[in-house]
């Protein structure tokens, strides 16, 4: 079990994910420092994209970019990034619309409902910058 802590590729990939999460506290729409953003999904940059592209880059450097292992991690990264900018983004837009419908319906008089989380997915720009961060971390840490 302690071998997992010796897995350099895994540890660097996790570092890339946490670095992207940390950067979110400086990149909110309000343009102010918001420490709560360190635990959210969605936002700039995409920590999911950073995580999987860093993993893919490190596997490519370690096993070769023509290896089966690199191909698997690259496909995995593409699926994760597509999901982050497509499906999860659509869920966030639906949550925003449903929250507006509830607000309009009750005219602010009924505050018993729990608002849906609107920041779920990523814009293509957020995914791209997360991916670039992961590639950068993968390159400098390899």
C-alpha positions in Angstrom: 0.0 0.0 0.0 2.9 2.4 0.7 4.0 1.9 -2.9 1.3 4.3 -4.0 3.3 7.1 -2.3 6.3 6.2 -4.5 4.3 6.7 -7.8 5.8 9.9 -9.1 3.4 10.1 -12.1 0.3 9.9 -9.8 1.7 12.4 -7.3 2.6 15.0 -9.9 -0.8 14.6 -11.6 -2.5 15.1 -8.2 -0.3 18.2 -7.6 -1.4 19.6 -11.0 -5.0 19.1 -10.0 -4.5 20.8 -6.7 -2.6 23.7 -8.3 -5.5 24.3 -10.7 -7.9 24.2 -7.7 -5.8 26.7 -5.8 -5.7 29.1 -8.8 -9.5 29.2 -8.8 -9.5 31.3 -5.7 -8.1 34.2 -7.8 -10.2 33.7 -10.9 -13.9 34.2 -9.9 -16.3 36.4 -11.8 -16.2 38.9 -9.0 -12.5 39.5 -9.6 -11.7 39.1 -5.9 -10.0 36.6 -3.7 -12.4 33.9 -2.7 -11.0 31.0 -0.7 -14.2 29.0 -0.9 -13.6 28.5 -4.6 -10.7 26.1 -3.7 -13.3 23.3 -3.2 -15.7 23.9 -6.1 -16.0 22.1 -9.4 -16.2 24.3 -12.4 -14.4 27.6 -12.9 -11.0 28.7 -14.2 -8.9 26.7 -14.8 -10.3 23.2 -15.1 -8.6 21.0 -12.5 -10.0 17.9 -14.2 -8.3 18.9 -17.4 -5.1 19.8 -15.6 -5.1 16.4 -13.8 -5.7 14.2 -16.9 -3.4 16.1 -19.3 -0.6 16.1 -16.8 -1.2 12.4 -16.3 -1.1 11.8 -20.0 2.0 13.9 -20.6 3.9 12.1 -17.8 2.9 8.6 -19.1 4.0 9.7 -22.6 7.4 10.8 -21.2 7.7 7.6 -19.1 6.4 5.0 -21.5 6.7 6.8 -24.9 4.2 8.7 -26.9 3.7 5.6 -29.1 2.8 3.3 -26.2 -0.5 1.7 -25.4 -0.4 3.4 -22.0 -0.1 6.8 -23.5 -3.0 6.1 -25.9 -5.2 5.0 -23.0 -4.5 8.1 -21.0 -4.9 10.4 -24.0 -8.3 8.9 -24.8 -9.2 9.2 -21.1 -8.2 12.8 -21.1 -10.2 13.7 -24.2 -13.3 12.1 -22.7 -12.9 13.9 -19.4 -12.4 17.3 -21.1 -15.3 16.7 -23.5 -17.5 15.9 -20.5 -16.3 18.9 -18.6 -17.1 21.3 -21.4 -20.1 19.6 -22.8 -22.3 17.6 -20.5 -21.4 19.2 -17.2 -21.6 22.7 -18.8 -25.2 21.9 -20.0 -26.1 20.7 -16.5 -24.9 24.1 -15.1 -27.0 26.0 -17.6 -30.1 24.0 -16.8 -29.5 24.6 -13.1 -29.3 28.4 -13.8 -32.5 28.3 -15.7 -34.4 26.3 -13.1 -33.2 28.6 -10.3 -34.5 31.6 -12.3 -37.8 29.8 -12.9 -38.2 29.2 -9.1 -37.2 32.8 -8.3 -39.7 34.1 -10.8 -42.4 31.8 -9.7 -42.2 32.8 -6.0 -41.1 36.4 -6.6 -38.6 36.1 -3.8 -41.3 35.5 -1.2 -40.6 31.8 -0.8 -37.0 31.1 0.2 -37.4 27.5 1.3 -36.0 25.9 -1.8 -32.4 25.0 -2.1 -30.8 26.5 -5.2 -29.2 24.2 -7.7 -25.4 24.4 -8.2 -24.9 26.3 -11.4 -21.1 26.2 -11.6 -20.8 22.5 -12.6 -19.0 22.4 -15.9 -16.4 24.4 -17.8 -16.3 26.7 -20.8 -14.0 25.5 -23.6 -11.5 28.3 -22.5 -11.5 26.9 -18.9 -10.9 23.4 -20.2 -8.1 24.6 -22.6 -6.3 26.5 -19.8 -6.6 23.6 -17.5 -5.2 21.3 -20.1 -2.3 23.7 -20.8 -1.6 23.9 -17.1 -1.5 20.1 -16.9 0.8 19.9 -20.0 3.1 22.5 -18.5 3.3 20.8 -15.1 3.9 17.5 -16.9 6.8 18.9 -18.9 8.5 20.8 -16.1 8.1 18.0 -13.6 9.2 15.1 -15.8 
